[in-house]
Amino acid sequence: MTNSSQQKPTLSYFRWAFIVTILGLILGAALGWQTTGTIGGMATVFFICTVLAVLEISLSFDNAIVNANKLKEMTPVWQHRFLTWGIVIAVFGMRIVFPLAIVAIAAKIGPLEALVLAAREPAEYARIMNDAHLPIAAFGGTFLMMVGLNYFFNHEKDVHWISGLEKLMARSATIKGVEITFVLALVLVFSSFLGEEEATTFVHCAIYGLLTFLAVEVIGGLLDASQQTMSAAAKGGLGAFIYLEVLDASFSFDGVIGAFALTQNLFVIAIGLGIGAMYVRSMTIMLVEKGTLAEYRYLEHGAFYAILILSVIMYVQTMYHIPEVITGLGGAALIGISLWSSIRYNKKEQAQERAEAHKELHA
């Protein structure tokens, strides 16, 4: 990390996010005018785009921190590739292609027909998306739960925020498969509260989520570990790139599904969530370049606890509706508390250093 990146003004990291925000809101207002032909309709779509962007940002604080945690281990070339190609995949792939793919599979129609359905019959499109919520929540929730548990069940982890709990998890990491056992047990518990058909779907999709996490881990290890047998293009980054893309997809499930509670228009959703995704990218770059994760030692902990809570919420949402604002604020609150704890720790360390320096001076 260079001194220039440390001295770079914080707002400068959000330049492109601000530009996309302005362009996106103008496009949203234009779309509102085109679809309704009224000032009121234009203002409504403008407002919905703004709310969706804020929702995506609030849901994605932890996403940015986890991205930064992985990116700092990648080569500069692959960091750049993720922050360019990755954001294209995140904005267009997850906010447009993913919902279309879900509807195309569920309705057994082609992608173009799904796009026409979204444009001409948004209510039917939204119904199909909502019907697909259970398998999406089971898959995404399981993947995110494994991400969170994998961080805490690590016998090499020596920095602990909630000391007693995290030390226990770190010690338990020596037991092979402990995270998988925990997740499968939780899947069985939640499935027991669902109807027979729903329970079968939930368990199947949860297992697919678990297998996807394990497959990504294996592929990442094969691609990134064997430096001598890999080409230079794949060294130190392709596995992590794949991991981050799947992780981004899992984070996006909740926001994409929840967006249909505000509007049934796919294009309005894409604009609002796309704006939010740009801020996630900007936050990720800032965290990596300014070394924020190293400066605030418990910030990662807060993010991974937020991931675990989000994964459980996704499970609970298969039975009860939980407003997305609660999910977003809960994650942001945890990260805020971890930041406050980090600042307190830093002040305590600085006070001890000053006291020791004072003692040496007068020795």
C-alpha positions in Angstrom: 0.0 0.0 0.0 1.5 3.4 -1.0 1.5 6.6 0.9 -0.5 8.2 -2.0 -3.3 5.8 -1.5 -3.4 6.5 2.2 -3.5 10.3 1.6 -6.1 10.0 -1.2 -9.4 11.8 -0.1 -12.2 9.4 0.9 -14.7 11.0 -1.4 -12.5 10.5 -4.4 -13.1 6.7 -4.1 -16.8 7.3 -4.8 -16.4 9.5 -7.9 -17.7 6.8 -10.3 -20.4 5.8 -7.8 -21.7 9.5 -7.8 -21.6 9.6 -11.6 -23.6 6.3 -11.9 -26.0 7.6 -9.3 -26.8 10.8 -11.3 -27.1 8.9 -14.6 -29.2 6.1 -13.0 -31.6 8.5 -11.3 -32.0 10.4 -14.6 -32.7 7.2 -16.4 -35.1 6.1 -13.7 -37.0 9.4 -14.0 -37.1 9.0 -17.8 -38.4 5.5 -17.4 -41.1 6.7 -15.0 -42.2 9.4 -17.5 -42.2 6.9 -20.4 -44.3 4.4 -18.5 -46.8 6.7 -16.8 -46.6 10.0 -18.8 -47.1 12.0 -15.5 -44.9 14.0 -13.2 -46.2 12.0 -10.3 -45.2 8.7 -12.0 -41.8 10.0 -12.8 -41.2 11.2 -9.2 -42.4 7.8 -7.9 -40.0 5.8 -10.0 -37.2 8.3 -9.1 -38.0 7.7 -5.4 -38.1 3.9 -5.8 -34.7 3.9 -7.5 -33.3 5.9 -4.6 -34.7 3.6 -2.0 -33.5 0.5 -3.8 -30.0 2.0 -4.0 -30.0 2.8 -0.3 -31.3 -0.7 0.5 -28.6 -2.3 -1.6 -25.9 -0.2 0.1 -27.2 -1.1 3.6 -27.3 -4.8 2.8 -23.8 -4.7 1.3 -21.6 -3.2 4.0 -20.5 -6.7 5.0 -20.1 -7.7 1.3 -17.6 -4.9 0.8 -15.6 -5.8 3.8 -15.5 -9.5 2.9 -14.5 -8.6 -0.7 -11.7 -6.4 0.6 -10.6 -9.2 3.0 -10.2 -11.6 0.0 -8.9 -9.0 -2.5 -5.9 -8.0 -0.2 -4.6 -11.6 -0.8 -4.9 -11.4 -4.6 -2.3 -10.2 -7.1 -2.8 -6.6 -8.4 -3.7 -7.9 -11.8 -6.6 -10.0 -10.4 -7.7 -7.2 -8.1 -8.1 -5.0 -11.2 -9.9 -7.7 -13.0 -12.4 -8.3 -10.2 -13.0 -4.5 -9.8 -13.7 -4.2 -13.6 -15.1 -7.4 -14.9 -16.5 -8.3 -11.5 -18.6 -5.2 -11.2 -20.0 -5.8 -14.8 -21.0 -9.3 -13.7 -22.4 -8.0 -10.5 -24.5 -5.2 -12.0 -25.7 -6.8 -15.2 -25.4 -10.5 -14.3 -27.0 -10.6 -10.9 -29.4 -7.6 -11.3 -30.7 -8.4 -14.8 -29.6 -11.8 -16.1 -30.2 -13.7 -12.8 -33.9 -12.7 -12.3 -34.5 -13.4 -16.0 -32.9 -16.8 -15.6 -35.0 -17.7 -12.5 -38.2 -16.8 -14.3 -37.1 -18.6 -17.5 -36.4 -21.8 -15.6 -39.5 -21.6 -13.3 -41.9 -20.8 -16.2 -40.0 -23.1 -18.6 -39.7 -20.3 -21.2 -36.8 -18.8 -23.1 -34.7 -15.9 -21.8 -36.1 -13.5 -24.4 -39.7 -14.6 -23.5 -38.8 -13.9 -19.9 -37.6 -10.4 -20.8 -40.8 -9.7 -22.7 -42.8 -11.0 -19.7 -40.9 -8.6 -17.4 -41.7 -5.7 -19.8 -45.4 -6.5 -20.6 -46.6 -8.5 -17.5 -44.6 -7.3 -14.6 -47.1 -8.6 -12.0 -46.8 -12.2 -13.4 -43.0 -11.8 -13.6 -42.9 -10.7 -9.9 -45.2 -13.7 -8.9 -42.9 -16.2 -10.5 -39.8 -14.6 -8.8 -41.6 -14.6 -5.4 -42.6 -18.3 -5.9 -38.9 -19.1 -6.4 -37.9 -17.4 -3.1 -37.7 -20.6 -1.0 -35.1 -22.4 -3.1 -33.1 -19.2 -3.6 -33.1 -18.5 0.2 -32.1 -22.1 1.0 -29.2 -22.0 -1.5 -28.0 -18.5 -0.8 -28.4 -18.8 3.0 -26.4 -22.1 3.1 -23.6 -20.7 1.0 -23.3 -17.5 3.2 -23.5 -19.5 6.4 -20.5 -21.6 5.3 -18.6 -18.4 4.4 -19.3 -17.0 7.9 -18.5 -20.2 9.7 -15.3 -20.8 7.7 -14.0 -17.5 9.0 -14.5 -18.3 12.7 -13.8 -22.1 12.6 -10.1 -21.4 11.8 -7.5 -22.8 14.3 -5.0 -20.2 13.0 -7.3 -17.2 13.9 -5.7 -15.4 16.8 -7.6 -12.1 16.9 -11.0 -12.5 18.7 -13.7 -9.9 19.2 -16.2 -11.9 21.3 -13.4 -13.7 22.9 -15.1 -16.7 24.6 -17.2 -17.8 21.7 -14.5 -17.2 19.0 -11.8 -19.1 21.0 -14.2 -22.0 21.3 -14.9 -22.0 17.5 -11.2 -21.7 16.7 -10.4 -24.7 19.0 -13.3 -26.7 17.4 -11.8 -26.1 14.0 -9.4 -29.0 14.5 -12.5 -31.3 14.3 -12.9 -32.1 10.6 -16.2 -31.2 9.1 -17.5 -29.4 12.2 -18.9 -26.4 10.1 -20.6 -28.8 7.6 -22.2 -30.8 10.5 -23.5 -27.6 12.1 -25.0 -26.3 8.8 -26.7 -29.7 8.0 -28.1 -29.9 11.5 -29.6 -26.4 11.1 -31.0 -27.2 7.7 -32.8 -30.2 9.2 -34.2 -28.1 12.0 -35.6 -25.5 9.7 -37.0 -28.0 7.2 -38.9 -29.6 10.0 -41.1 -26.5 10.3 -42.0 -26.6 6.6 -44.6 -28.7 4.7 -43.4 -32.0 3.2 -43.0 -30.6 -0.4 -41.4 -27.3 0.8 -39.1 -29.2 3.2 -37.8 -31.4 0.3 -37.1 -28.4 -1.9 -35.4 -26.6 1.0 -33.1 -29.5 1.9 -32.2 -30.1 -1.8 -31.4 -26.5 -2.5 -29.5 -26.1 0.8 -27.3 -29.1 -0.1 -26.7 -27.5 -3.5 -25.6 -24.4 -1.7 -23.2 -26.4 0.5 -21.8 -28.3 -2.5 -21.3 -25.0 -4.4 -19.3 -23.6 -1.5 -17.1 -26.7 -1.2 -16.7 -26.9 -5.0 -15.6 -23.2 -5.1 -13.1 -23.9 -2.2 -11.7 -26.9 -4.0 -11.5 -25.1 -7.4 -9.9 -22.1 -5.7 -7.3 -24.3 -4.0 -6.4 -26.1 -7.2 -6.2 -22.8 -9.2 -4.3 -20.7 -6.7 -2.1 -23.2 -4.7 -0.2 -25.1 -7.4 1.9 -22.2 -8.7 4.3 -24.4 -10.7 1.6 -26.2 -12.8 -0.6 -23.1 -13.4 -0.1 -20.6 -16.2 0.9 -17.1 -15.2 -2.5 -15.8 -16.0 -4.2 -18.0 -13.4 -1.7 -17.6 -10.6 -2.8 -16.0 -7.3 -6.2 -14.9 -8.5 -8.6 -17.0 -10.6 -9.8 -19.2 -7.8 -10.3 -16.1 -5.5 -12.1 -14.4 -8.5 -14.5 -17.3 -8.8 -15.1 -17.3 -5.0 -15.9 -13.6 -4.9 -18.3 -13.9 -7.9 -20.3 -16.7 -6.2 -20.2 -14.8 -2.9 -21.5 -11.6 -4.6 -24.3 -13.7 -6.2 -25.3 -15.0 -2.7 -25.4 -11.5 -1.3 -27.5 -10.4 -4.2 -30.2 -13.0 -3.8 -31.8 -11.2 -0.8 -31.7 -7.7 -2.4 -33.1 -8.8 -5.8 -36.0 -10.8 -4.2 -36.7 -8.0 -1.7 -36.8 -5.4 -4.4 -40.0 -6.8 -5.8 -41.7 -5.6 -2.6 -41.2 -2.1 -3.8 -41.7 -2.4 -7.5 -42.4 -5.2 -10.1 -40.5 -3.4 -12.9 -37.3 -5.4 -13.6 -35.6 -2.3 -15.2 -36.3 -0.1 -12.2 -34.9 -2.8 -9.9 -31.8 -3.1 -12.1 -31.2 0.7 -12.0 -31.7 1.0 -8.2 -29.6 -2.1 -7.3 -27.0 -1.2 -9.9 -26.4 2.2 -8.3 -26.0 0.4 -4.9 -23.5 -2.1 -6.4 -21.3 0.8 -7.5 -21.0 2.0 -3.9 -20.1 -1.5 -2.8 -17.3 -1.5 -5.4 -16.1 1.9 -4.2 -16.1 0.9 -0.6 -14.2 -2.3 -1.5 -11.4 -0.3 -3.2 -11.2 2.2 -0.3 -10.9 -0.6 2.3 -8.1 -2.3 0.3 -6.1 0.8 -0.6 -6.4 2.6 2.8 -5.7 -0.6 4.8 -8.8 0.0 6.8 -9.2 -3.7 7.8 -5.7 -3.7 9.3 -6.4 -0.4 11.1 -9.7 -1.5 12.6 -9.0 -5.1 13.9 -12.6 -6.1 14.7 -14.2 -4.8 11.5 -14.0 -8.1 9.7 -15.5 -9.8 12.7 -18.5 -7.6 12.5 -19.0 -8.3 8.8 -18.8 -12.0 9.2 -21.2 -12.0 12.1 -23.5 -10.0 9.9 -23.2 -12.6 7.2 -24.1 -15.4 9.7 -27.2 -13.4 10.8 -28.2 -12.7 7.2 -27.9 -16.5 6.4 -30.2 -17.3 9.3 -32.6 -14.6 8.2 -32.8 -16.1 4.7 -33.7 -19.4 6.3 -36.4 -17.7 8.5 -37.8 -15.9 5.4 -38.9 -19.3 4.0 -41.6 -19.2 6.7 -42.0 -15.5 7.6 -41.5 -12.2 5.8 -38.8 -10.1 7.4 -38.5 -6.5 6.0 -35.3 -5.9 4.1 -34.7 -2.7 6.1 -34.4 -4.8 9.3 -31.8 -7.0 7.5 -29.8 -4.1 6.3 -29.9 -2.1 9.5 -29.0 -5.2 11.6 -25.9 -5.8 9.5 -24.9 -2.2 9.5 -25.4 -2.0 13.3 -23.1 -5.0 13.9 -20.4 -3.5 11.7 -20.8 -0.2 13.5 -20.4 -1.8 16.9 -17.3 -3.7 15.6 -15.8 -0.4 14.4 -16.5 1.2 17.7 -14.8 -1.7 19.5 -11.8 -1.3 17.2 -11.5 2.4 17.9 -11.7 1.7 21.6 -8.9 -1.0 21.3 -6.7 1.4 19.3 -7.1 4.2 21.9 -6.3 1.7 24.7 -3.2 0.5 22.8 -2.0 4.1 22.2 -2.5 5.0 25.8 -0.4 2.0 26.9 2.3 2.9 24.4 2.4 6.5 25.7 2.5 5.3 29.3 5.4 2.9 28.5 7.3 5.7 26.6 6.7 8.0 29.6 8.0 5.3 32.0 11.2 4.7 29.9 11.8 8.5 29.6 11.8 8.8 33.4 13.6 5.6 34.1 
